[in-house]
Amino acid sequence: MMLNWIPQRGQQVDFNFNIFDRFWGTFSHDIGIDLGTANTLVYVVGKGIMIREPTVVAAHKKTKHILAIGGEAKKMLGKTPPTIIAARPLKDGVISDLDLAEALLKYFIVKVHQNPGSLPKIPRPRVAIGVPSGVTEVESRAVQDAARSAGAREVYLVDEPMAAALGAELPIDEPSGNMVVDIGGGTTEMALISLGGVVVSKSLRVAGDEMDEDIINYLRMRYNLLLGPRTAEEIKISAGSAYPVGKESKITVRGRDLASGLPSKVTISTAEIREALSNTLRSIIEAIKDVVEESPPELVSDISEKGIYLTGGGALLKGLSQLLAKETKMPVILAEEPLTTVVRGTVRILNDKKLLKKAIFAGSVR
């Protein structure tokens, strides 16, 4: 989206406080955010998902003035002049550029929360944000600071595996095991949950972006062809697979020949793309096995019967559930609407005070 206005770093967002601020919970539109490395989803309580945009910001290199956010900024990746930067403010699921992340959160929060046509009486919102379970205190503080500067009244950080389990509507309060694997752009989150708490978890900073890198490296080594990240992502989505499904086919890939420096194209098979993705997929499989091995036998018995739930954009890779089922020897279920499970889970936390208190006590919310 191109921007007519966006608050800059350090600029305060005016939500027009007044004597009715004591009724914040009644008048404020609380917000759940899945702040992903690749995409950001924003869910407004009572309204649904209002924003689905790539987590990309374009800004002037010298003045830091924000030019575009989301889809419009993503179109600029790899195509900007030296005076403009188009970049992702998150890397491996955590903030790597605080200025750009703050600008992105400010824009999204203001966009969904303020209504220019109404009286300026809406107080600041509570905001719940899904974050990787392995984030450090410094990384957590960076997310909270960016959200508060963006205009949030209260900020809750929800571990992504817990948010994904809640969004998938798994019976996490029961005395039985529920295993969820959330594969995003920057991280793969996996956790075994029972009685409302995380029993065993693992955060792997290997996910969709590494799959794109696998494709880039494979074509560089095998065909001497250089691709950009966007092209690699398109190949992964259109022709990538984790396990043989259906008839094999071939696609034409265009890039730059590393020897001549000129445009070139090659024809590769879907089997080759699957081979390229194998290293990253093997890392994810081994991490899942590690979580299972560290789990109590009684809970392993539960997930052997109920299965592993897959969420996140990476879960949509063709044949992934079949590959995981073969390797783990357990059922693997693709969650309904896997792209939105985390953001729906953050909203469940905001809507249920008992659930929020329990999650804070269990350490799944900070």
C-alpha positions in Angstrom: 0.0 0.0 0.0 1.3 3.5 -0.9 1.1 5.9 2.0 -0.6 9.3 2.2 0.5 9.6 5.8 2.5 7.5 8.2 3.9 8.4 11.6 7.7 8.6 11.8 9.9 7.2 14.5 9.5 9.3 17.7 6.3 10.8 16.6 3.5 10.2 19.1 0.2 8.9 17.9 -2.7 10.9 19.3 -5.6 8.7 20.3 -7.3 11.7 22.0 -7.6 10.7 25.6 -10.6 12.0 27.5 -12.6 11.5 30.8 -14.1 8.3 29.5 -10.7 6.6 29.3 -11.6 4.5 32.3 -14.0 2.6 30.0 -11.1 1.6 27.6 -12.1 -2.0 27.5 -15.6 -1.0 26.3 -14.7 1.5 23.6 -11.3 0.4 22.4 -10.9 -2.0 19.4 -8.4 -4.5 20.8 -6.0 -5.9 18.2 -4.3 -9.2 17.6 -1.2 -9.2 15.4 0.8 -12.0 13.8 4.0 -10.1 13.2 5.7 -12.5 10.8 9.0 -12.3 9.0 7.3 -12.6 5.7 3.7 -11.4 6.3 1.7 -9.5 8.9 -1.9 -10.1 9.8 -3.9 -7.8 11.9 -7.2 -8.9 13.6 -9.5 -6.4 15.2 -11.8 -7.8 17.9 -15.4 -7.8 16.7 -14.4 -7.1 13.1 -12.1 -9.9 11.9 -8.9 -9.8 9.9 -8.5 -6.3 8.6 -4.9 -6.5 7.2 -2.9 -9.1 5.4 0.2 -7.6 4.1 3.9 -8.6 3.4 6.2 -7.4 6.3 8.1 -5.1 4.0 8.8 -1.3 4.4 10.3 1.1 1.8 12.0 4.2 3.0 14.3 7.0 1.9 17.8 5.9 2.8 19.0 9.3 4.1 15.9 10.9 5.6 14.2 7.6 6.7 10.9 8.9 5.4 8.5 6.0 4.8 7.4 5.6 1.2 5.4 2.4 1.2 4.4 -0.6 3.4 3.2 -4.0 2.6 2.4 -5.2 -0.9 3.6 -2.0 -2.6 6.9 -2.1 -0.7 7.4 -5.8 -1.6 7.1 -4.9 -5.3 10.2 -2.6 -4.8 12.4 -5.4 -3.4 15.5 -5.7 -5.5 14.4 -2.8 -7.8 15.2 0.3 -5.8 17.7 3.1 -6.7 20.5 3.8 -4.2 18.4 6.5 -2.4 15.6 4.1 -1.4 15.7 1.0 0.7 13.0 -1.7 0.6 13.5 -4.3 3.4 12.0 -6.6 5.9 12.2 -5.1 9.4 12.2 -8.7 10.9 14.7 -11.4 10.5 14.2 -15.0 11.8 10.9 -13.9 13.5 12.4 -11.0 15.5 12.9 -7.3 14.9 16.2 -6.5 13.1 15.4 -2.8 12.2 13.5 -1.1 15.0 12.8 2.1 13.0 11.1 0.2 10.2 9.3 -2.1 12.5 8.0 0.8 14.6 6.8 2.6 11.4 5.0 -0.6 10.2 3.2 -1.2 13.5 2.2 2.4 13.8 0.7 2.5 10.4 -1.2 -0.8 10.8 -2.5 0.1 14.3 -3.6 3.6 13.3 -5.2 2.3 10.1 -7.4 -0.3 11.8 -8.1 1.6 15.0 -8.9 5.2 14.1 -11.9 6.2 12.0 -11.3 9.6 10.5 -15.0 10.1 9.9 -16.0 9.7 13.6 -15.6 11.7 16.7 -12.0 11.4 18.1 -13.1 9.6 21.2 -11.5 6.2 20.8 -8.9 5.3 23.4 -5.8 3.3 22.7 -6.1 -0.4 22.1 -4.8 -3.5 23.9 -2.5 -5.4 21.5 -1.5 -9.1 21.5 1.4 -10.0 19.3 2.5 -13.5 18.4 6.3 -13.9 18.8 8.7 -16.9 18.5 9.0 -18.9 21.7 12.8 -18.6 21.6 13.0 -14.8 21.6 15.4 -13.2 24.1 14.5 -10.5 26.6 16.1 -7.9 24.4 14.1 -9.1 21.4 10.9 -9.1 23.4 11.5 -5.6 24.6 12.1 -4.4 21.1 8.6 -5.7 20.0 6.9 -4.2 23.1 8.6 -0.8 22.7 7.7 -0.7 19.0 4.0 -1.5 19.8 3.7 1.0 22.6 5.3 3.7 20.5 2.8 2.8 17.8 -0.1 3.6 20.2 -0.8 0.4 22.2 -2.2 0.8 25.7 -1.2 -2.7 26.8 1.1 -5.1 25.0 0.9 -8.9 25.4 3.5 -11.1 23.7 2.1 -14.6 23.0 4.3 -17.5 22.2 3.5 -18.5 18.6 3.0 -22.2 19.3 0.5 -21.4 22.0 -1.2 -18.9 19.8 -1.3 -21.4 16.9 -2.8 -24.1 19.2 -5.5 -21.6 20.4 -6.2 -20.5 16.8 -6.5 -24.1 15.7 -9.0 -24.6 18.6 -7.1 -27.5 20.1 -8.3 -28.7 23.5 -5.2 -27.4 25.3 -6.8 -27.3 28.8 -7.4 -31.0 28.9 -4.9 -33.4 30.5 -3.8 -34.8 27.2 -1.0 -33.9 24.7 -1.6 -31.5 21.8 1.3 -31.0 19.4 1.5 -28.1 17.0 4.2 -27.2 14.4 4.0 -23.7 13.0 6.2 -23.1 10.0 6.5 -19.4 9.1 8.8 -17.4 7.0 11.6 -16.9 9.6 11.0 -19.6 12.2 9.5 -23.0 12.8 7.8 -23.2 16.1 6.9 -26.6 17.7 5.4 -27.4 21.1 3.7 -30.1 23.0 0.9 -28.5 25.1 -1.1 -30.0 28.0 -3.2 -28.6 30.8 -2.9 -25.1 29.3 0.9 -25.0 29.4 3.9 -25.9 27.2 5.5 -29.1 28.2 8.3 -29.2 25.6 9.0 -26.7 22.9 11.6 -25.8 20.3 12.1 -22.7 18.2 14.1 -23.3 15.0 15.2 -20.3 13.0 14.9 -22.3 9.8 11.6 -22.0 7.8 10.2 -20.6 4.5 13.0 -18.1 3.9 15.6 -20.9 4.1 13.6 -22.9 1.6 13.9 -19.9 -0.8 17.7 -19.8 -0.2 17.9 -23.6 -0.9 16.4 -23.0 -4.3 18.7 -20.1 -5.0 21.8 -22.1 -4.0 20.7 -25.2 -5.9 20.3 -23.3 -9.2 23.6 -21.4 -8.6 25.6 -24.6 -8.0 23.8 -26.8 -10.6 23.1 -24.4 -13.4 25.3 -21.4 -12.7 22.1 -19.3 -12.6 21.5 -16.5 -10.2 17.9 -15.9 -8.9 16.4 -13.2 -6.6 14.5 -14.1 -3.5 11.1 -13.2 -5.0 11.6 -15.5 -7.9 12.7 -18.3 -5.6 9.6 -17.8 -3.5 7.4 -18.0 -6.6 9.1 -21.2 -7.7 8.6 -22.7 -4.2 4.9 -21.9 -4.2 4.1 -22.9 -7.7 6.3 -26.0 -8.1 7.8 -26.9 -4.8 6.9 -30.0 -2.9 8.2 -32.0 0.1 7.0 -35.4 -1.1 6.1 -36.8 -4.5 2.5 -35.9 -5.2 0.8 -36.4 -8.5 2.6 -36.2 -11.8 6.1 -34.7 -12.0 6.4 -31.7 -14.3 9.0 -29.2 -15.5 9.2 -25.4 -15.3 11.3 -22.7 -17.0 13.3 -20.5 -14.6 14.8 -17.2 -15.7 17.7 -15.5 -14.0 21.2 -14.2 -14.7 24.0 -16.4 -16.0 26.9 -16.1 -13.5 29.6 -16.6 -16.2 28.4 -14.1 -18.9 26.3 -11.8 -16.6 23.5 -11.9 -19.2 19.9 -13.1 -18.8 19.5 -16.8 -19.1 16.9 -19.5 -18.6 16.9 -23.2 -17.7 14.3 -25.9 -17.5 14.1 -27.8 -14.2 11.9 -30.6 -12.9 9.7 -30.5 -9.8 11.8 -33.4 -8.5 14.9 -31.1 -8.6 13.1 -28.5 -6.6 12.2 -31.1 -4.0 15.8 -32.1 -3.9 16.8 -28.5 -3.3 14.4 -28.2 -0.4 15.5 -31.5 1.3 18.1 -30.0 3.6 15.8 -27.5 5.3 13.0 -30.1 5.5 15.4 -32.5 7.1 16.3 -29.9 9.8 12.6 -29.4 10.6 11.9 -33.1 10.8 14.9 -33.7 13.1 13.6 -30.9 15.4 10.2 -32.4 15.6 11.7 -35.8 16.5 13.7 -34.0 19.2 10.6 -32.6 20.8 8.9 -36.0 20.7 11.9 -37.7 22.2 12.0 -35.2 25.1 8.2 -35.6 25.8 6.7 -37.7 28.6 5.6 -41.2 27.2 2.0 -40.6 28.2 1.8 -37.4 26.1 3.6 -39.1 23.2 0.9 -41.7 23.3 -1.7 -38.9 23.0 -0.2 -37.3 20.0 0.3 -40.7 18.3 -3.4 -41.0 18.5 -4.5 -37.4 17.8 -1.7 -36.4 15.5 0.5 -33.4 14.9 -1.2 -30.2 13.8 0.5 -28.2 11.1 0.0 -24.4 10.8 1.7 -21.4 9.2 2.4 -20.5 5.5 5.1 -23.2 5.2 2.5 -25.9 6.1 1.0 -25.3 2.6 4.0 -26.8 0.9 2.7 -29.6 -1.2 3.3 -33.1 0.3 4.6 -31.8 3.6 2.0 -33.5 5.7 2.7 -36.8 3.9 6.5 -36.5 4.4 6.1 -35.7 8.2 3.7 -38.5 8.7 6.1 -40.9 7.0 9.1 -39.7 9.0 7.4 -39.4 12.5 5.1 -42.4 12.0 2.2 -40.3 13.4 -0.8 -38.7 11.8 -0.3 -35.2 10.6 -3.2 -32.8 10.2 -3.2 -29.5 8.3 -5.1 -27.0 10.4 -8.0 -25.2 9.0 -6.8 -21.8 7.6 -3.2 -22.4 8.6 -2.2 -18.9 7.6 -4.4 -17.3 10.2 -4.1 -19.6 13.2 -1.6 -17.4 15.1 -3.5 -14.2 14.8 -6.8 -15.9 15.7 -5.0 -17.3 18.8 -3.9 -13.9 19.9 -7.5 -12.6 19.7 -8.7 -15.6 21.8 -6.2 -14.5 24.5 -7.6 -10.9 24.4 -11.2 -12.1 24.5 -10.9 -14.5 27.5 -9.7 -13.0 30.8 -9.4 -16.5 32.4 -7.4 -17.8 29.4 -5.2 -14.7 29.6 -4.4 -15.1 33.3 -3.8 -18.8 32.8 -1.5 -18.2 29.9 0.5 -15.6 31.8 0.8 -18.0 34.7 2.1 -20.7 32.4 4.6 -18.3 30.9 3.1 -18.4 27.4 2.2 -14.7 27.5 4.6 -11.9 28.6 
